[in-house]
């Protein structure tokens, strides 16, 4: 419900971004999908958020890891660690 309300907001505050980042690992796949789409809509691409989402690439839940991958792949990523994690994820998906 909160995420739905945020869809209507013209911007989201840094405080909301920080708080939402802290609960990423606790969300189910559907909730995560909504939140990552909200991040995309509001161009939330800061380093801390990218790193938090990159941690989800290792999730045992393929739906969650795929959502994280889709979010990160749409960002022009120059962080070597995240690029490495994306490539590792891609290799795992090919196997």
Secondary structure, DSSP 8 states (H G I E B T S, - for coil): -HHHHHHHSS---HHHHHHHHHTGGGS-HHHHHHHHHHHHHTT---HHHHHHHHHGGG-S-HHHHHHHHHHHHTS----HHHHHHHHHHHHHHH-
